[in-house]
Amino acid sequence: MALDRGRRAVALGAFAGFALHAVAILWGYRTWGFGRGGGITWLDFPVSLLYLQMADQRQLAASLLAGGLQWALIAALLTWFLGRAVRRQL
């Protein structure tokens, strides 16, 4: 039972990381005029090095996918580590 809750928490963490990244990228892409590529590059670093040479719409799509997966992984790992730390103290 605890294992199922842990997996669900990690999955929800990954989804939240992906969704928050998508919102941040779309908001930044829409509101930042000059320099939007630089902002996206730093937000998704180091995976942004894979799509750095792309322009506008292709860079946005690559950032949403590759950067979103990066942040989903980061959020899932943080959720997993936090869950393990809390379970040990209980």
N, C-alpha and C positions, 0 to 999 in steps of 0.2 A: 504494500500500500504506500509506504513512504517513497519507494523507488518510482512509482507512477507519478506521485506529486512532484518529485524532483525533476523527472523528465518533462512534465508539463510546465514547470516553472522555467526550465531552460528553453523550451520551445517558445514560451511567451516572451521571455527575455530576448531571444533572437528576433522574433517578430517585431517587438518594440524597437529594437536597435535598427532594424531595416526600415521601419515606418518613420521613425524620427529622423533618420538620415535622409530619406526621400523628401520629407517635409522641409528639412533644412536646405537641401540642394535646390529644390524647386523654388523656395522662397528666395534664396540667394541668387539664383539664375534670373529670376524675374526682377528683383529690385536692384542688384548690382549692375551698373552699366559697364563702365570701363573696369577692367581687372577681374571680371568674374571668373576667368580661367585660373587666375592665381589663387583665388579663394577656394575654388573647387580642388585645386591641386593640393593645397595645404590641409584641407579638411579630410581628404582621402589618402594622404601620404601614408605609406609608401606605395600602395597599389596604384596610385595615380600616375606613377612613372610608366605604367603599361599603356596608358591612353593619352599621354601628354601631347603628342604630336597631332591629335585629332582636333577638329574645329567645331565650334558651336553645337549643333544638334547631335552630332556623333559623340562629342565629348560629354554632353549631358546624358545621353543614353548609356554610355560606358560608365559614367560616374554613378548613375542610378543603380546599375547592375553590379559592377565590380566593387564600388565603394559601399553599396548597400550590403553586399555579402561580407565584406570586411567588417563592417560595424555590427552586423548580425552575429558574426563569430565572436567579436569582442564582447558584446552584450551577453551572449550565451555563456562564455567562459567566466565573466564576472558574476553572473547569476549562479553558476555552478560552484565557484569558489565561495561565494557568500553563503550559499545553502549548506555547504560542507562545514563552514566555520560556525554557523548557527547551530547545526545539529550536534556538533561536538560539545558545545557549551550546555546543551539541554541535557 
